[in-house]
Amino acid sequence: SYLLLGTSIAVEIGQAGSSSPGARASIGVSATLGDGAAALASKADDAAIRRYTYCIVPVWVLFAQLWVAPFYGFNVWILDVLEAFGFQNSWTLSGAVVTTAFTISLFFFAVSITVVGPRVRQIGARRLYVLGAMGAFVAIMASGASVAGRSLVGLYLSWGVLYGLSEGCMFLAILTCAMGWFRQCGAAAHGAGWLGFCAGFWPALFSYAGPAAVRAVGVARTFHLCAIVLAMAAVWPVLFMCTPDEVSCAKPPPSSDKDLENREDAEDASSQGGRQGEGSTAATAAATSQPAAAPASSVQAPGTQQSQGVVPMTMRQFFLRPEFWALWFQIFLMSMPGFGIKFIISPMLVNVFNASQQVQATASFLFLACFGVARLVTGLVVGPCVSARRLARSFIAVQAFACAITGALLICAPQGGRDHARGGDAFAWVFVGLIACIGAMLAGTGVLIPVLSLDIGGPANLGLLSGLMYAGMGMAATLGPITSWMALAANGDGDSPAAVGVWFCGSAGLMAIAMLLDLATQHLARGAQ
């Protein structure tokens, strides 16, 4: 600030003495001081932005993402909720009706992102987060009342619809702020990776906290306790949440009226001297300052109207692009197996291995912990180490291999883990390790969605395109658990988990189709070039 103030004074002195013989020298000195001050201020601003991005942003993002703990970790509640609705130890398809009330929330989560995404800038990220937190609080409280009153319609409306829409608003606000700051540092994927890690960290801890709360106060009151704790924790992130364009040091220096005024005054003063050299000096100073500002102005937060020459597109325009549909179906197929496991881990372990509650909690913790770590690692390596497209292909291959191996083990081992062991059999832990691998691939897919959306539509279309891609993931989150529950219903209380094994083999077939879509996408890209 002192440097810029000194520069302004120097320019004014140069204007006052423009008629004197030393005017030309003072103008040249003031222009030089202006360039040096702008460069030093830019370096100081860059350092401040980087410190804020890597020291402050991850902390408030971690606490802001606390709301996803029950959103992703509700699988530890499923059996208790089924018992509250009278489906204890029942593997009929009626149980899938109750489960779908939870899983359909991810579909409305994607709908919320799609609708609100293009309007984040008008609403404001902080305001959007507060509105989402208020809606989530009401939704979780109403869900507890629905479970206590055995109202399936109420559970669908509160958790499935309202909580999904509210969580989408909160996630979009966090995504806009976090990726906006990390894009200032040239590492947008780091922001997506950290968001993903938080989305696995809190649900992993919830794997133990959720059952403990149910044992302490009952399943219905656990919803109310969860809502109160999350609402209290949401206050702190609101104080620090902001986008780069709301902070002065994150804006390009030439955009301020004062700097433009100083440049114009300098040019006017030089023209009064009647010398061409003076005018060219000031013009050169103004011209040389523009390239330094270009990178700052080109790095905008997601949701801006135009960036890097990419104009906003409508939903219909995306629907007419074949590469959009190829990527959409690829993400949909890649997400089906992971969500078919993630949301019903506990019922699947009980059905196949007759696992105890402790084993269920541990398996959920391992699955969600791998989920969070995989999202963080994906965000760190995508871009600098490997391209998003190539990483997506590797996810498809690994997931296909893990699904095929799991299916073969379940089909070839008819007794599964039920024989004289309540989940303590080594075969059960091999199964947990394999599904954790599938969960890690699901996590990486979620991180790649905003990155691939940036590649296709640019920052101007990040909100809309990410929402459309998350809609495909939301449909997979709804249909995946339904298909896996059908496999559990076919297995019933029998000793052979062959039906579940067939489901895993079918999931491997879906990965093969996803790989074919990826090859088709490459062909379309080459054709466009």
DRENKENU-543206 format. One record per residue (C-alpha): residue number from 1; residue in three letters; x, y, z. Coordinates in nm, 2 decimals, padded with zeros to 4 digits. Layout:
BEGIN
R   n res     c1     c2     c3
R NUM ALA      X      Y      Z
...
***
This chain:
BEGIN
R   n res     c1     c2     c3
R   1 SER  00.00  00.00  00.00
R   2 TYR  00.28  00.24  00.08
R   3 LEU  00.45  00.16 -00.25
R   4 LEU  00.14  00.23 -00.44
R   5 LEU  00.08  00.55 -00.25
R   6 GLY  00.43  00.67 -00.32
R   7 THR  00.38  00.59 -00.69
R   8 SER  00.06  00.80 -00.70
R   9 ILE  00.23  01.09 -00.54
R  10 ALA  00.52  01.07 -00.79
R  11 VAL  00.27  01.08 -01.08
R  12 GLU  00.10  01.38 -00.93
R  13 ILE  00.44  01.56 -00.89
R  14 GLY  00.52  01.48 -01.25
R  15 GLN  00.19  01.63 -01.36
R  16 ALA  00.25  01.95 -01.16
R  17 GLY  00.60  02.00 -01.30
R  18 SER  00.53  01.89 -01.66
R  19 SER  00.60  02.24 -01.79
R  20 SER  00.95  02.25 -01.63
R  21 PRO  01.26  02.12 -01.80
R  22 GLY  01.27  01.82 -01.56
R  23 ALA  00.91  01.71 -01.65
R  24 ARG  01.03  01.44 -01.89
R  25 ALA  01.26  01.29 -01.63
R  26 SER  01.00  01.30 -01.35
R  27 ILE  00.74  01.13 -01.58
R  28 GLY  00.99  00.86 -01.67
R  29 VAL  01.08  00.81 -01.30
R  30 SER  00.71  00.79 -01.20
R  31 ALA  00.64  00.54 -01.47
R  32 THR  00.93  00.32 -01.36
R  33 LEU  00.82  00.34 -01.00
R  34 GLY  00.47  00.25 -01.10
R  35 ASP  00.59 -00.06 -01.28
R  36 GLY  00.81 -00.17 -00.99
R  37 ALA  00.54 -00.11 -00.73
R  38 ALA  00.29 -00.30 -00.93
R  39 ALA  00.53 -00.59 -00.97
R  40 LEU  00.61 -00.59 -00.59
R  41 ALA  00.25 -00.56 -00.50
R  42 SER  00.16 -00.85 -00.74
R  43 LYS  00.42 -01.07 -00.58
R  44 ALA  00.29 -00.99 -00.23
R  45 ASP -00.07 -01.05 -00.34
R  46 ASP  00.03 -01.39 -00.50
R  47 ALA  00.20 -01.49 -00.18
R  48 ALA -00.10 -01.39  00.03
R  49 ILE -00.34 -01.58 -00.20
R  50 ARG -00.12 -01.89 -00.19
R  51 ARG -00.11 -01.88  00.19
R  52 TYR -00.48 -01.83  00.22
R  53 THR -00.55 -02.11 -00.03
R  54 TYR -00.33 -02.37  00.13
R  55 CYS -00.36 -02.28  00.50
R  56 ILE -00.71 -02.13  00.55
R  57 VAL -00.93 -02.27  00.28
R  58 PRO -00.87 -02.64  00.36
R  59 VAL -00.96 -02.58  00.72
R  60 TRP -01.30 -02.42  00.66
R  61 VAL -01.37 -02.66  00.38
R  62 LEU -01.31 -02.95  00.63
R  63 PHE -01.57 -02.82  00.87
R  64 ALA -01.81 -02.71  00.60
R  65 GLN -01.81 -03.07  00.46
R  66 LEU -01.92 -03.21  00.80
R  67 TRP -02.28 -03.21  00.66
R  68 VAL -02.19 -03.50  00.43
R  69 ALA -02.13 -03.73  00.73
R  70 PRO -02.48 -03.87  00.74
R  71 PHE -02.54 -03.80  00.37
R  72 TYR -02.27 -04.06  00.27
R  73 GLY -02.25 -04.26  00.59
R  74 PHE -02.61 -04.35  00.65
R  75 ASN -02.55 -04.72  00.56
R  76 VAL -02.48 -04.78  00.93
R  77 TRP -02.84 -04.67  01.00
R  78 ILE -03.01 -04.88  00.74
R  79 LEU -03.07 -05.19  00.94
R  80 ASP -03.20 -04.99  01.24
R  81 VAL -03.43 -04.79  01.01
R  82 LEU -03.55 -05.11  00.84
R  83 GLU -03.63 -05.25  01.19
R  84 ALA -03.82 -04.93  01.28
R  85 PHE -04.03 -04.99  00.96
R  86 GLY -04.09 -05.35  01.05
R  87 PHE -03.85 -05.51  00.80
R  88 GLN -03.61 -05.68  01.05
R  89 ASN -03.43 -05.98  00.90
R  90 SER -03.63 -05.95  00.59
R  91 TRP -03.46 -05.96  00.25
R  92 THR -03.77 -05.89  00.03
R  93 LEU -03.78 -05.61 -00.22
R  94 SER -03.99 -05.41  00.02
R  95 GLY -03.66 -05.34  00.21
R  96 ALA -03.53 -05.17 -00.11
R  97 VAL -03.82 -04.93 -00.09
R  98 VAL -03.70 -04.80  00.25
R  99 THR -03.33 -04.79  00.13
R 100 THR -03.43 -04.59 -00.18
R 101 ALA -03.56 -04.31  00.04
R 102 PHE -03.19 -04.25  00.13
R 103 THR -03.02 -04.32 -00.19
R 104 ILE -03.25 -04.10 -00.41
R 105 SER -03.12 -03.80 -00.22
R 106 LEU -02.80 -03.81 -00.44
R 107 PHE -03.02 -03.77 -00.75
R 108 PHE -03.18 -03.45 -00.61
R 109 PHE -02.83 -03.35 -00.50
R 110 ALA -02.74 -03.35 -00.87
R 111 VAL -03.06 -03.17 -00.97
R 112 SER -02.98 -02.90 -00.72
R 113 ILE -02.64 -02.85 -00.87
R 114 THR -02.77 -02.84 -01.22
R 115 VAL -03.04 -02.58 -01.15
R 116 VAL -02.85 -02.36 -00.91
R 117 GLY -02.51 -02.39 -01.07
R 118 PRO -02.55 -02.11 -01.33
R 119 ARG -02.69 -01.88 -01.07
R 120 VAL -02.43 -01.91 -00.79
R 121 ARG -02.28 -01.57 -00.88
R 122 GLN -02.61 -01.40 -00.85
R 123 ILE -02.71 -01.57 -00.52
R 124 GLY -02.36 -01.56 -00.36
R 125 ALA -02.17 -01.86 -00.23
R 126 ARG -02.20 -01.77  00.14
R 127 ARG -02.58 -01.71  00.12
R 128 LEU -02.62 -02.03 -00.08
R 129 TYR -02.44 -02.23  00.19
R 130 VAL -02.65 -02.08  00.47
R 131 LEU -02.97 -02.16  00.28
R 132 GLY -02.85 -02.51  00.22
R 133 ALA -02.75 -02.56  00.59
R 134 MET -03.10 -02.44  00.70
R 135 GLY -03.27 -02.68  00.46
R 136 ALA -03.05 -02.97  00.57
R 137 PHE -03.13 -02.90  00.94
R 138 VAL -03.50 -02.91  00.87
R 139 ALA -03.46 -03.22  00.65
R 140 ILE -03.27 -03.43  00.91
R 141 MET -03.51 -03.32  01.19
R 142 ALA -03.81 -03.41  00.97
R 143 SER -03.65 -03.75  00.88
R 144 GLY -03.62 -03.84  01.25
R 145 ALA -03.99 -03.76  01.30
R 146 SER -04.07 -03.97  00.99
R 147 VAL -03.88 -04.27  01.13
R 148 ALA -04.05 -04.23  01.46
R 149 GLY -04.39 -04.21  01.30
R 150 ARG -04.31 -04.48  01.04
R 151 SER -04.40 -04.24  00.76
R 152 LEU -04.23 -04.36  00.44
R 153 VAL -04.37 -04.07  00.24
R 154 GLY -04.23 -03.83  00.50
R 155 LEU -03.89 -04.00  00.48
R 156 TYR -03.88 -03.97  00.10
R 157 LEU -03.98 -03.60  00.11
R 158 SER -03.75 -03.50  00.40
R 159 TRP -03.43 -03.71  00.34
R 160 GLY -03.47 -03.80 -00.02
R 161 VAL -03.58 -03.47 -00.16
R 162 LEU -03.51 -03.18  00.08
R 163 TYR -03.18 -03.31  00.22
R 164 GLY -03.06 -03.39 -00.13
R 165 LEU -03.15 -03.04 -00.26
R 166 SER -02.99 -02.87  00.05
R 167 GLU -02.68 -03.08  00.03
R 168 GLY -02.64 -02.99 -00.34
R 169 CYS -02.66 -02.62 -00.26
R 170 MET -02.40 -02.64  00.02
R 171 PHE -02.16 -02.85 -00.20
R 172 LEU -02.20 -02.61 -00.49
R 173 ALA -02.11 -02.31 -00.26
R 174 ILE -01.81 -02.50 -00.12
R 175 LEU -01.70 -02.62 -00.47
R 176 THR -01.72 -02.27 -00.61
R 177 CYS -01.52 -02.11 -00.34
R 178 ALA -01.26 -02.38 -00.30
R 179 MET -01.19 -02.44 -00.67
R 180 GLY -01.19 -02.07 -00.73
R 181 TRP -00.91 -02.02 -00.48
R 182 PHE -00.71 -02.32 -00.60
R 183 ARG -00.75 -02.21 -00.96
R 184 GLN -00.58 -01.89 -00.86
R 185 CYS -00.28 -02.10 -00.77
R 186 GLY -00.31 -02.31 -01.09
R 187 ALA -00.42 -02.62 -00.90
R 188 ALA -00.80 -02.65 -00.94
R 189 ALA -00.78 -03.03 -00.91
R 190 HIS -00.62 -02.99 -00.56
R 191 GLY -00.94 -02.82 -00.45
R 192 ALA -01.16 -03.10 -00.59
R 193 GLY -00.94 -03.36 -00.42
R 194 TRP -00.96 -03.20 -00.08
R 195 LEU -01.34 -03.17 -00.11
R 196 GLY -01.34 -03.54 -00.19
R 197 PHE -01.12 -03.63  00.10
R 198 CYS -01.35 -03.44  00.34
R 199 ALA -01.65 -03.62  00.19
R 200 GLY -01.49 -03.95  00.29
R 201 PHE -01.33 -03.85  00.62
R 202 TRP -01.65 -03.74  00.80
R 203 PRO -01.86 -04.04  00.69
R 204 ALA -01.58 -04.27  00.79
R 205 LEU -01.59 -04.14  01.14
R 206 PHE -01.97 -04.15  01.13
R 207 SER -01.94 -04.53  01.08
R 208 TYR -01.87 -04.55  01.45
R 209 ALA -02.05 -04.24  01.58
R 210 GLY -02.38 -04.33  01.41
R 211 PRO -02.43 -04.68  01.57
R 212 ALA -02.30 -04.54  01.91
R 213 ALA -02.57 -04.27  01.90
R 214 VAL -02.84 -04.52  01.81
R 215 ARG -02.75 -04.74  02.10
R 216 ALA -02.75 -04.43  02.33
R 217 VAL -03.07 -04.25  02.23
R 218 GLY -03.25 -04.46  01.97
R 219 VAL -03.26 -04.43  01.60
R 220 ALA -03.52 -04.15  01.57
R 221 ARG -03.36 -03.93  01.83
R 222 THR -03.02 -03.99  01.66
R 223 PHE -03.15 -03.79  01.36
R 224 HIS -03.23 -03.50  01.58
R 225 LEU -02.90 -03.51  01.77
R 226 CYS -02.72 -03.52  01.43
R 227 ALA -02.90 -03.22  01.30
R 228 ILE -02.82 -03.01  01.61
R 229 VAL -02.45 -03.09  01.61
R 230 LEU -02.42 -03.02  01.23
R 231 ALA -02.60 -02.69  01.26
R 232 MET -02.37 -02.57  01.54
R 233 ALA -02.06 -02.68  01.33
R 234 ALA -02.19 -02.49  01.03
R 235 VAL -02.15 -02.15  01.19
R 236 TRP -01.77 -02.13  01.18
R 237 PRO -01.71 -02.20  00.80
R 238 VAL -01.96 -01.92  00.71
R 239 LEU -01.72 -01.66  00.87
R 240 PHE -01.44 -01.75  00.62
R 241 MET -01.62 -01.86  00.31
R 242 CYS -01.56 -01.63  00.01
R 243 THR -01.47 -01.64 -00.36
R 244 PRO -01.16 -01.48 -00.50
R 245 ASP -01.35 -01.19 -00.67
R 246 GLU -01.47 -01.08 -00.32
R 247 VAL -01.11 -01.01 -00.21
R 248 SER -00.93 -00.71 -00.34
R 249 CYS -00.58 -00.87 -00.36
R 250 ALA -00.72 -01.15 -00.57
R 251 LYS -00.84 -00.91 -00.84
R 252 PRO -00.62 -00.79 -01.12
R 253 PRO -00.45 -00.46 -01.04
R 254 PRO -00.54 -00.27 -01.36
R 255 SER -00.91 -00.32 -01.30
R 256 SER -00.92 -00.05 -01.03
R 257 ASP -01.03  00.30 -01.13
R 258 LYS -00.74  00.46 -00.94
R 259 ASP -00.47  00.28 -01.15
R 260 LEU -00.65  00.36 -01.48
R 261 GLU -00.68  00.72 -01.36
R 262 ASN -00.31  00.74 -01.29
R 263 ARG -00.22  00.60 -01.63
R 264 GLU -00.45  00.85 -01.80
R 265 ASP -00.30  01.14 -01.60
R 266 ALA  00.05  01.03 -01.69
R 267 GLU -00.04  01.02 -02.05
R 268 ASP -00.20  01.36 -02.03
R 269 ALA  00.10  01.51 -01.86
R 270 SER  00.34  01.36 -02.12
R 271 SER  00.13  01.51 -02.40
R 272 GLN  00.14  01.85 -02.24
R 273 GLY  00.52  01.84 -02.27
R 274 GLY  00.48  01.83 -02.64
R 275 ARG  00.73  01.55 -02.68
R 276 GLN  00.65  01.22 -02.86
R 277 GLY  00.90  01.03 -02.64
R 278 GLU  00.71  01.12 -02.32
R 279 GLY  00.38  00.99 -02.46
R 280 SER  00.55  00.68 -02.58
R 281 THR  00.70  00.62 -02.24
R 282 ALA  00.37  00.64 -02.06
R 283 ALA  00.20  00.43 -02.33
R 284 THR  00.47  00.17 -02.30
R 285 ALA  00.43  00.16 -01.92
R 286 ALA  00.06  00.10 -01.96
R 287 ALA  00.11 -00.16 -02.23
R 288 THR  00.37 -00.35 -02.03
R 289 SER  00.14 -00.36 -01.73
R 290 GLN -00.13 -00.54 -01.92
R 291 PRO  00.04 -00.88 -01.97
R 292 ALA  00.12 -00.90 -01.60
R 293 ALA -00.25 -00.86 -01.53
R 294 ALA -00.37 -01.10 -01.78
R 295 PRO -00.31 -01.42 -01.59
R 296 ALA -00.49 -01.28 -01.28
R 297 SER -00.79 -01.17 -01.48
R 298 SER -00.81 -01.50 -01.67
R 299 VAL -00.83 -01.70 -01.35
R 300 GLN -01.18 -01.67 -01.24
R 301 ALA -01.39 -01.86 -01.00
R 302 PRO -01.62 -02.13 -01.13
R 303 GLY -01.96 -01.99 -01.22
R 304 THR -01.83 -01.68 -01.40
R 305 GLN -02.00 -01.58 -01.71
R 306 GLN -01.70 -01.59 -01.94
R 307 SER -01.34 -01.70 -01.91
R 308 GLN -01.06 -01.78 -02.14
R 309 GLY -01.28 -01.72 -02.44
R 310 VAL -01.54 -01.99 -02.35
R 311 VAL -01.89 -01.86 -02.36
R 312 PRO -02.18 -02.00 -02.14
R 313 MET -02.38 -02.27 -02.31
R 314 THR -02.73 -02.39 -02.25
R 315 MET -02.84 -02.74 -02.15
R 316 ARG -02.98 -02.80 -02.50
R 317 GLN -02.65 -02.72 -02.66
R 318 PHE -02.48 -02.98 -02.44
R 319 PHE -02.74 -03.23 -02.52
R 320 LEU -02.66 -03.20 -02.89
R 321 ARG -02.30 -03.28 -02.84
R 322 PRO -02.21 -03.66 -02.88
R 323 GLU -01.90 -03.63 -02.66
R 324 PHE -02.13 -03.51 -02.37
R 325 TRP -02.35 -03.82 -02.39
R 326 ALA -02.05 -04.05 -02.42
R 327 LEU -01.90 -03.90 -02.10
R 328 TRP -02.23 -03.90 -01.92
R 329 PHE -02.30 -04.27 -01.98
R 330 GLN -01.94 -04.35 -01.89
R 331 ILE -01.97 -04.18 -01.55
R 332 PHE -02.31 -04.34 -01.50
R 333 LEU -02.18 -04.69 -01.56
R 334 MET -01.86 -04.63 -01.36
R 335 SER -02.07 -04.53 -01.06
R 336 MET -02.32 -04.81 -01.05
R 337 PRO -02.11 -05.08 -00.87
R 338 GLY -01.96 -04.84 -00.62
R 339 PHE -02.29 -04.70 -00.51
R 340 GLY -02.45 -05.04 -00.51
R 341 ILE -02.20 -05.13 -00.24
R 342 LYS -02.15 -04.80 -00.06
R 343 PHE -02.50 -04.74  00.05
R 344 ILE -02.58 -05.09  00.17
R 345 ILE -02.25 -05.21  00.31
R 346 SER -02.41 -05.33  00.64
R 347 PRO -02.70 -05.52  00.48
R 348 MET -02.46 -05.69  00.23
R 349 LEU -02.22 -05.80  00.50
R 350 VAL -02.51 -05.94  00.71
R 351 ASN -02.67 -06.11  00.41
R 352 VAL -02.35 -06.27  00.28
R 353 PHE -02.14 -06.32  00.59
R 354 ASN -02.38 -06.28  00.88
R 355 ALA -02.14 -06.01  01.01
R 356 SER -02.16 -05.86  01.36
R 357 GLN -02.23 -05.49  01.41
R 358 GLN -01.87 -05.43  01.50
R 359 VAL -01.75 -05.58  01.17
R 360 GLN -02.01 -05.38  00.98
R 361 ALA -01.88 -05.05  01.14
R 362 THR -01.52 -05.15  01.07
R 363 ALA -01.60 -05.24  00.70
R 364 SER -01.79 -04.91  00.66
R 365 PHE -01.50 -04.72  00.81
R 366 LEU -01.24 -04.89  00.58
R 367 PHE -01.46 -04.84  00.27
R 368 LEU -01.52 -04.47  00.34
R 369 ALA -01.16 -04.40  00.46
R 370 CYS -01.03 -04.54  00.13
R 371 PHE -01.30 -04.34 -00.04
R 372 GLY -01.17 -04.01  00.11
R 373 VAL -00.80 -04.09  00.06
R 374 ALA -00.85 -04.19 -00.30
R 375 ARG -01.03 -03.86 -00.37
R 376 LEU -00.74 -03.66 -00.22
R 377 VAL -00.48 -03.85 -00.41
R 378 THR -00.67 -03.82 -00.73
R 379 GLY -00.69 -03.45 -00.69
R 380 LEU -00.32 -03.43 -00.63
R 381 VAL -00.21 -03.64 -00.93
R 382 VAL -00.46 -03.54 -01.20
R 383 GLY -00.31 -03.28 -01.42
R 384 PRO  00.05 -03.26 -01.31
R 385 CYS  00.12 -03.64 -01.32
R 386 VAL -00.16 -03.79 -01.54
R 387 SER -00.44 -03.66 -01.76
R 388 ALA -00.80 -03.69 -01.64
R 389 ARG -00.90 -03.90 -01.94
R 390 ARG -00.61 -04.15 -01.89
R 391 LEU -00.69 -04.17 -01.51
R 392 ALA -01.06 -04.24 -01.59
R 393 ARG -00.95 -04.53 -01.81
R 394 SER -00.74 -04.67 -01.54
R 395 PHE -01.03 -04.65 -01.29
R 396 ILE -01.25 -04.84 -01.53
R 397 ALA -00.99 -05.12 -01.57
R 398 VAL -00.92 -05.15 -01.19
R 399 GLN -01.29 -05.15 -01.11
R 400 ALA -01.36 -05.42 -01.37
R 401 PHE -01.09 -05.64 -01.23
R 402 ALA -01.20 -05.60 -00.87
R 403 CYS -01.57 -05.67 -00.96
R 404 ALA -01.47 -05.98 -01.16
R 405 ILE -01.25 -06.12 -00.88
R 406 THR -01.52 -06.05 -00.61
R 407 GLY -01.79 -06.22 -00.82
R 408 ALA -01.57 -06.52 -00.89
R 409 LEU -01.49 -06.56 -00.52
R 410 LEU -01.85 -06.54 -00.41
R 411 ILE -01.96 -06.79 -00.68
R 412 CYS -01.67 -07.04 -00.62
R 413 ALA -01.71 -07.02 -00.24
R 414 PRO -02.07 -07.13 -00.17
R 415 GLN -02.05 -07.11  00.21
R 416 GLY -01.91 -06.76  00.20
R 417 GLY -01.82 -06.64  00.55
R 418 ARG -02.12 -06.78  00.73
R 419 ASP -01.97 -07.12  00.82
R 420 HIS -01.90 -07.11  01.19
R 421 ALA -01.79 -06.74  01.19
R 422 ARG -01.99 -06.42  01.23
R 423 GLY -01.79 -06.21  00.99
R 424 GLY -01.46 -06.31  01.14
R 425 ASP -01.36 -06.54  00.85
R 426 ALA -01.07 -06.43  00.64
R 427 PHE -01.28 -06.45  00.33
R 428 ALA -01.50 -06.17  00.47
R 429 TRP -01.20 -05.94  00.51
R 430 VAL -01.08 -06.02  00.16
R 431 PHE -01.43 -05.92  00.04
R 432 VAL -01.40 -05.59  00.24
R 433 GLY -01.07 -05.52  00.08
R 434 LEU -01.20 -05.57 -00.27
R 435 ILE -01.51 -05.36 -00.22
R 436 ALA -01.28 -05.09 -00.06
R 437 CYS -01.09 -05.09 -00.39
R 438 ILE -01.41 -05.04 -00.58
R 439 GLY -01.50 -04.76 -00.35
R 440 ALA -01.17 -04.59 -00.42
R 441 MET -01.24 -04.60 -00.79
R 442 LEU -01.58 -04.45 -00.73
R 443 ALA -01.42 -04.17 -00.53
R 444 GLY -01.17 -04.09 -00.81
R 445 THR -01.46 -04.07 -01.05
R 446 GLY -01.62 -03.81 -00.84
R 447 VAL -01.31 -03.60 -00.84
R 448 LEU -01.27 -03.62 -01.22
R 449 ILE -01.62 -03.48 -01.28
R 450 PRO -01.54 -03.11 -01.23
R 451 VAL -01.20 -03.15 -01.40
R 452 LEU -01.35 -03.32 -01.71
R 453 SER -01.63 -03.06 -01.70
R 454 LEU -01.37 -02.79 -01.72
R 455 ASP -01.21 -02.96 -02.02
R 456 ILE -01.53 -02.99 -02.21
R 457 GLY -01.71 -02.66 -02.12
R 458 GLY -01.46 -02.43 -01.96
R 459 PRO -01.50 -02.24 -01.63
R 460 ALA -01.81 -02.05 -01.77
R 461 ASN -02.00 -02.38 -01.79
R 462 LEU -01.86 -02.55 -01.48
R 463 GLY -02.18 -02.53 -01.27
R 464 LEU -02.42 -02.65 -01.54
R 465 LEU -02.20 -02.93 -01.68
R 466 SER -02.09 -03.06 -01.34
R 467 GLY -02.45 -03.07 -01.24
R 468 LEU -02.54 -03.27 -01.55
R 469 MET -02.26 -03.52 -01.48
R 470 TYR -02.35 -03.55 -01.12
R 471 ALA -02.71 -03.62 -01.23
R 472 GLY -02.58 -03.93 -01.40
R 473 MET -02.40 -04.02 -01.08
R 474 GLY -02.72 -03.95 -00.89
R 475 MET -02.91 -04.19 -01.11
R 476 ALA -02.64 -04.45 -01.05
R 477 ALA -02.67 -04.39 -00.68
R 478 THR -03.04 -04.46 -00.70
R 479 LEU -03.04 -04.76 -00.93
R 480 GLY -02.72 -04.92 -00.81
R 481 PRO -02.84 -05.00 -00.45
R 482 ILE -03.18 -05.12 -00.60
R 483 THR -03.00 -05.38 -00.82
R 484 SER -02.77 -05.49 -00.54
R 485 TRP -03.06 -05.53 -00.30
R 486 MET -03.23 -05.74 -00.56
R 487 ALA -02.93 -05.97 -00.55
R 488 LEU -02.95 -05.98 -00.17
R 489 ALA -03.32 -06.07 -00.19
R 490 ALA -03.24 -06.35 -00.44
R 491 ASN -02.98 -06.47 -00.20
R 492 GLY -03.22 -06.45  00.10
R 493 ASP -03.10 -06.65  00.41
R 494 GLY -02.94 -06.92  00.20
R 495 ASP -02.59 -07.04  00.24
R 496 SER -02.48 -06.97 -00.12
R 497 PRO -02.40 -06.60 -00.21
R 498 ALA -02.40 -06.69 -00.58
R 499 ALA -02.67 -06.43 -00.66
R 500 VAL -02.45 -06.16 -00.51
R 501 GLY -02.15 -06.30 -00.71
R 502 VAL -02.35 -06.27 -01.03
R 503 TRP -02.43 -05.91 -00.95
R 504 PHE -02.05 -05.84 -00.92
R 505 CYS -01.98 -06.02 -01.25
R 506 GLY -02.26 -05.81 -01.41
R 507 SER -02.09 -05.50 -01.27
R 508 ALA -01.76 -05.60 -01.44
R 509 GLY -01.96 -05.62 -01.77
R 510 LEU -02.08 -05.26 -01.71
R 511 MET -01.71 -05.16 -01.69
R 512 ALA -01.65 -05.32 -02.02
R 513 ILE -01.92 -05.11 -02.18
R 514 ALA -01.78 -04.80 -02.01
R 515 MET -01.44 -04.87 -02.17
R 516 LEU -01.60 -04.90 -02.51
R 517 LEU -01.76 -04.56 -02.45
R 518 ASP -01.42 -04.42 -02.36
R 519 LEU -01.28 -04.54 -02.69
R 520 ALA -01.58 -04.39 -02.87
R 521 THR -01.50 -04.06 -02.70
R 522 GLN -01.15 -04.07 -02.82
R 523 HIS -01.27 -04.13 -03.17
R 524 LEU -01.51 -03.84 -03.16
R 525 ALA -01.23 -03.61 -03.03
R 526 ARG -01.00 -03.71 -03.32
R 527 GLY -01.29 -03.66 -03.56
R 528 ALA -01.35 -03.31 -03.42
R 529 GLN -00.98 -03.22 -03.47
***
